[in-house]
Amino acid sequence: MVGAGLHTVQTVGLALANDLAAEESRPKVVGLMYVMLLVGMIGSALAFGNALSDFSPGALIQVIQASAVITLVLNVIALWKQEPRSRLRRGKPAVEPSFTEAWRTLTQDPRALRTLVAIGLGTFAFSMEDILLEPYGGEILHMSVSATTMLTATLSLGGLVGFAWASKVLSQGADPYRMSRSGVLLGVPAFLAVIASGYLDAEWLFSLGVLGIGFGGGLFSHGTLTSCMHIAPKDQSGLALGAWGAVQATAGGIAMALGGIARDLIDMLMGSGVGYISVYAFESLVLILTAFVLMPLVRSEPGSEVLNPHRN
C-alpha cells in the first residue's frame, strides 16, 4: 500500500510539474522534488538511528507507528487545498485520444522504448541491494542496529548529491542520456567497493560504496526522468512519466524481491555470505548491460557532462 501510494503521487506530481515548468527549468524542478524526497529519507534515517540506539522490539514497533502517523499528517498538509488542474487552461482537444492511440504516439519516437528498457534495467540493478545492505553490514561487518540504520542516510546522501549535481548540469543543456550512462558506470566500482569491504572487514569502505551507489543512482534516475520529460509528446506528459514510474516501480519491486530470495537460496547452497556477494556482482553486470543499452541514445559529441558541466 505504501508503494502504491508513493508511486501514484509521484507520477501525478511529476506530470503536473512537467506541464507547469518551462522546458529549461524542468531539470531543476525534478531535482528539487527528489532532493526533498531524499532530505526526508536522510532526516528519518537519522531520527530512527537515534531512536533505536537502545534497541528493543517494542521500540521498533513504536518507531514504525510514529512514522506512519507523521506520514499521514504530512500528506494531508501537502494535499490540503491544492490548486485543481484544469485542462481548459491549455485548451481541451476536440476528441480525447484512447490509451492505445496515446501510447502509439509516444512510441513513435524511436528513443522511447529503448529509454524504458534502460530505465527498467538500471532500476533493477540499483534496487536489488536495497534490502540487503543493512543485514550485510550487521552480519558480515558486525555493525550495530543503529549503525546499519544510518546506511539509509548514507545511501540517500549519495543520491542527494547526485541529484543536485545532475540538476545543475542538465539545466545547462547537458545530455540526460549521457548523465544516465555516467550514473550506471559509477555504480559498478561502488558495488565492487561494497564487495571488497566484506573481505577486508573495512566498514569505511562499505560506507563509501553505499555512498557511491546512491550517487550513481541519483545521476541515473535524474537523467532518465529528464529524458522522459523531453520525449513526451505535447499534452501527454502524464503518459510518458506514468510509463517511467510504472517501469521504475515494477523493476524496483521485482529486484528487491529477487535480491532477497537469491541471497537466501545461494547462502543455503554455498554457505553464509556468498549470497550477498553474488547479488552485488550480478548488479554490477546488469549496470554494464544498461550502459550498452544507453550507448545509442547518447549524443555523439566527445566529453563528459559529469566532469564538465559547461559542455553542451
C-alpha positions in Angstrom: 0.0 0.0 0.0 2.9 2.4 0.8 4.5 1.6 -2.6 1.2 2.1 -4.5 0.6 5.4 -2.8 4.2 6.6 -3.3 4.3 5.9 -7.0 0.8 7.2 -7.7 1.5 10.6 -6.1 5.0 10.7 -7.6 3.7 10.1 -11.2 0.9 12.7 -10.9 3.2 15.2 -9.2 5.9 14.9 -11.9 3.3 15.2 -14.7 1.9 18.4 -13.2 5.4 19.8 -12.7 6.3 18.9 -16.3 3.2 20.8 -17.5 3.7 23.9 -15.4 7.5 24.3 -15.7 9.3 25.9 -18.6 11.4 23.4 -20.6 14.7 24.9 -19.5 13.6 24.7 -15.8 12.3 21.1 -15.8 15.6 19.6 -14.6 15.7 22.0 -11.7 12.1 21.2 -10.8 12.7 17.5 -10.9 15.8 17.9 -8.9 14.0 19.9 -6.2 11.3 17.3 -5.9 13.7 14.5 -5.5 16.0 16.5 -3.2 13.1 17.0 -0.8 12.4 13.2 -1.0 16.0 12.4 -0.2 16.1 15.0 2.6 13.2 13.3 4.2 14.9 9.9 3.9 18.1 11.3 5.5 16.2 13.0 8.3 14.1 10.0 9.1 17.2 7.7 9.0 19.0 9.9 11.5 15.9 10.0 13.7 15.4 6.3 13.5 19.0 5.6 14.3 18.8 7.8 17.4 15.5 6.2 18.5 16.8 2.7 18.1 20.2 3.3 19.7 18.8 1.2 22.7 17.2 -1.4 20.5 14.1 -3.4 21.6 11.2 -4.9 19.6 8.9 -2.6 21.4 10.9 0.5 20.4 10.9 -0.7 16.8 7.1 -1.0 16.8 6.8 2.5 18.3 9.1 4.0 15.6 7.1 2.3 12.8 3.8 3.6 14.3 5.1 7.1 14.8 6.4 7.2 11.2 3.0 6.1 9.9 1.2 8.8 11.8 3.7 11.5 10.8 3.5 10.4 7.1 -0.3 10.7 7.2 -0.2 14.2 8.7 2.4 15.5 6.2 0.5 14.1 3.3 -2.8 15.8 4.4 -0.9 19.1 4.8 0.7 18.6 1.3 -2.6 17.9 -0.4 -4.8 20.4 1.5 -6.5 22.8 -0.9 -4.1 22.0 -3.7 -5.0 24.1 -6.7 -7.0 21.9 -9.0 -5.6 21.4 -12.5 -7.9 22.4 -15.4 -7.3 21.3 -19.0 -9.3 24.3 -20.1 -6.2 26.4 -19.3 -4.3 24.8 -22.1 -7.2 24.1 -24.4 -9.1 20.8 -24.4 -8.7 18.7 -27.6 -11.9 18.1 -29.5 -11.5 14.3 -29.2 -9.8 12.6 -26.3 -7.3 10.0 -27.6 -7.7 6.5 -26.4 -4.8 4.9 -24.4 -3.8 2.9 -27.4 -3.6 6.0 -29.6 -1.7 7.9 -27.0 0.8 5.1 -26.5 1.3 4.8 -30.2 2.0 8.5 -30.4 4.5 8.2 -27.5 6.3 5.2 -29.0 6.7 6.9 -32.4 9.8 8.4 -31.0 12.4 5.7 -31.6 14.1 6.6 -28.3 11.1 5.8 -26.2 11.2 2.0 -26.0 14.9 1.9 -25.6 14.7 4.5 -22.9 12.1 2.5 -21.0 14.3 -0.7 -21.3 17.3 1.2 -20.0 15.1 2.5 -17.1 14.0 -1.0 -16.2 17.5 -2.5 -16.3 19.1 0.3 -14.4 16.5 0.5 -11.8 16.7 -3.3 -11.4 20.5 -3.1 -10.9 20.3 -0.2 -8.4 17.5 -1.9 -6.4 18.5 -5.5 -5.7 20.7 -4.5 -2.8 18.1 -2.2 -1.2 17.0 -4.7 1.5 20.4 -6.4 1.7 22.7 -3.5 2.7 21.6 -3.4 6.4 21.8 -7.1 7.0 25.1 -7.3 5.2 26.5 -4.6 7.5 25.2 -6.4 10.5 26.0 -10.0 9.6 29.3 -9.5 7.7 30.8 -6.3 9.2 29.1 -6.8 12.7 27.7 -3.3 12.7 25.1 -2.3 15.4 21.4 -1.8 14.6 21.8 1.9 15.0 24.8 1.9 12.7 23.1 -0.1 10.0 20.1 2.2 10.1 22.4 5.0 9.2 23.2 3.3 6.0 19.9 4.6 4.7 21.1 8.1 5.4 24.4 7.4 3.6 22.6 6.0 0.6 20.2 8.9 0.5 23.0 11.4 0.9 24.7 10.0 -2.1 21.5 10.2 -4.1 21.0 13.8 -2.9 24.5 14.8 -4.1 23.9 13.0 -7.4 20.5 14.7 -8.0 21.9 18.1 -7.1 24.8 17.7 -9.5 22.6 16.3 -12.2 20.1 19.1 -11.8 22.9 21.7 -12.2 24.4 20.0 -15.2 21.2 19.2 -17.0 19.8 22.7 -16.5 22.8 23.9 -18.6 21.8 21.8 -21.6 23.7 18.6 -21.0 22.6 15.3 -22.5 20.4 13.4 -20.0 21.3 10.0 -21.6 25.0 10.7 -21.1 24.2 11.6 -17.5 22.3 8.3 -17.1 25.1 6.3 -18.5 27.6 8.0 -16.2 25.5 7.1 -13.3 25.4 3.4 -14.1 29.1 3.3 -14.8 29.9 5.0 -11.5 27.7 2.3 -9.8 30.0 -0.5 -10.9 33.0 0.5 -8.7 30.6 1.3 -5.9 29.3 -2.2 -5.8 32.9 -3.6 -6.1 33.8 -1.5 -3.0 30.9 -3.0 -1.1 32.1 -6.5 -2.1 35.7 -5.7 -1.1 34.6 -4.3 2.3 33.5 -7.7 3.4 36.8 -9.4 2.6 38.8 -6.5 4.1 36.5 -6.1 7.1 36.5 -2.4 6.3 33.4 -0.6 7.5 34.6 2.7 6.0 34.9 1.1 2.5 31.4 -0.3 2.9 30.0 3.1 3.7 31.9 4.7 0.8 30.5 2.1 -1.5 27.0 2.7 -0.3 27.5 6.4 -0.8 28.7 5.7 -4.4 25.7 3.6 -5.1 23.4 6.4 -4.0 25.4 8.9 -6.1 25.3 6.8 -9.2 21.6 6.0 -8.7 20.8 9.7 -8.4 22.6 10.5 -11.7 20.8 7.7 -13.4 17.3 8.4 -12.1 17.5 12.2 -12.8 18.9 11.5 -16.3 16.3 9.0 -17.3 13.4 11.0 -15.8 14.6 14.2 -17.6 14.9 12.2 -20.9 11.3 11.0 -20.5 10.1 14.6 -20.0 11.9 15.6 -23.2 10.5 12.9 -25.4 6.9 13.3 -24.0 4.6 14.5 -26.8 2.6 17.6 -26.2 -0.3 17.0 -23.8 1.0 13.5 -23.0 3.4 14.2 -20.2 1.3 12.2 -17.8 1.6 9.1 -20.1 5.3 9.4 -20.5 6.0 10.0 -16.9 3.5 7.3 -15.9 5.4 4.9 -18.1 8.6 6.0 -16.3 7.0 5.5 -12.9 5.5 2.1 -13.8 8.7 0.7 -15.2 10.7 2.0 -12.3 8.3 0.7 -9.6 7.9 -2.7 -11.3 11.6 -3.2 -11.9 12.5 -1.9 -8.4 9.9 -4.2 -6.7 10.9 -7.3 -8.6 14.6 -6.5 -8.0 14.2 -6.2 -4.2 12.2 -9.4 -4.0 14.6 -11.4 -6.2 17.6 -9.9 -4.3 16.3 -11.2 -1.0 15.3 -14.6 -2.4 18.6 -15.0 -4.3 20.6 -14.2 -1.2 18.8 -16.8 0.9 19.0 -19.5 -1.8 22.7 -19.0 -2.5 23.6 -18.9 1.1 21.7 -22.1 1.7 23.5 -23.8 -1.2 27.0 -22.3 -0.9 27.4 -21.0 2.6 26.9 -17.8 4.6 27.9 -14.6 3.0 28.2 -15.9 -0.6 24.6 -14.8 -1.4 25.4 -11.1 -0.7 28.5 -11.1 -2.9 26.6 -12.9 -5.7 23.8 -10.4 -5.7 26.2 -7.4 -5.7 28.3 -8.9 -8.5 25.2 -9.6 -10.6 24.0 -6.0 -10.1 27.4 -4.8 -11.5 26.9 -6.9 -14.6 23.4 -5.5 -15.1 24.7 -2.0 -14.8 27.3 -2.7 -17.5 24.5 -4.1 -19.7 22.4 -0.9 -19.0 25.4 1.2 -20.2 25.4 -0.7 -23.5 21.6 -0.2 -23.9 22.1 3.6 -23.3 25.0 3.9 -25.7 23.0 4.5 -29.0 21.0 7.2 -27.1 24.0 9.2 -26.0 24.9 12.2 -28.2 27.9 11.6 -30.3 30.0 14.6 -29.2 33.0 13.8 -27.1 33.4 14.8 -23.5 31.6 14.0 -20.3 29.0 16.3 -18.8 29.6 14.8 -15.4 33.1 16.2 -15.4 32.4 19.3 -17.4 29.0 20.9 -16.6 29.6 23.7 -19.0 29.9 21.5 -22.0 26.8 21.2 -24.1 
